[in-house]
Amino acid sequence: MVFRIVALLLCLTLAGSPSPAQPDFQRYGKPAAPTPADPAILKALAAIDPSRIEKTIRALVGFGTRNTLTSMDSGLPPGQGTEAAADWIASVETPLQAICCS
């Protein structure tokens, strides 16, 4: 039992002592220079229009759905429900695919 306590204290003492060694990255490393911005990403960021995002959100809210568990009844008023929302998303997505994937 005494041997275990002495061994534990020895290990803790050795592990807790500060080491003069430095990791290689601190000794030889240098900060990385920033890479140039990707023109395609800059173009995509410039195309972001907050008013268009707001218009999209308002259109989605207008369907009266909150999630995919919303009623699938066909007796809803025109332009309401998940089916109308899905149709609208498909109509918006198709032109976007032509722009981004060409």
N, C-alpha and C positions, 0 to 999 in steps of 0.2 A: 504494500500500500504506500509506504514511504517512497519507494522507487518511482511509482506512478506520479506522485505529487512532484517529486524533484524533476522528473522528465518533463512533465507539463510546464512547470515554471521555467525550465531551461528553454523549451520550445517557444514559450511566450516571450521570453527575454530576447532570444535571437530574432524572432519574427518582428518584434517591435523596434529593433534598432534601426536607425536611419542608414540607408545605403548611399555611398558616394556615387554609385553608378547612375548614369542617366540613360534613358531610352534613346535609341538611335535617332528617332524622329526629332528629339530635342537637341541632340548634338549636331546632326548634319542636315536636318530638314530646313526648308524655307517655305514661307507662305506661297500657295499656288496663285498664279495670276488669273484674273477673271478671263473667262473665254468670251469671244465675241458672240453677240446675240444672234440667234438663228433668224434669218430674214422671214421665213415662213411663220414663225411664232410671232414676230413683230407685226406682220401683216394681219394675222388672226386677232391679235390683241387690239389693233387699231380698228378692226371691224366691229368691235363690241359697242353696241349702242344701248345705253340704259333705258331709253324710251321704248325701244323694241322689246327689251326684256319685260318691262312693265306691261306692254301691250299683250305679250304672250301670257303672262300671269293672269291678267284680267280676262283674257279669252278662256283660259282653263277654268277659272273660277266661275265663269258664266255658264258652264255646263251643269252646275249644281251637283257635282260629285266631289267627294273628299278622298275616296280611296277605291280600290277595286272591289270592295264588298258592297258598293252602291247597287241599288236595284237595277236589274237588267230588263225590267218590264218594257214591253214595246208600246204601251199606252201612254208614254210620257209625251209632253209637248215637243214639237220639233226643236231640235237644237239642244235638247236636255239629255242627260244620262251618259253612261260610259260608252255606249255605241257611238253617239254623236262626237264625244271627245276623241275616241279612237279614230274616227273618220277624219276629223280635223287634224290630228297629229300626223296621220298618213299623208294628207294633202300638203302639209307644211314640210314634212320630212323629205319627200321625193325631190323637190327642187334643191334642198340643201345637199342631198347626196350628189346631185349633178355638179354642184359647185365645189364641194370639198373632196370628192373622190375622183375628179377628172385629172 
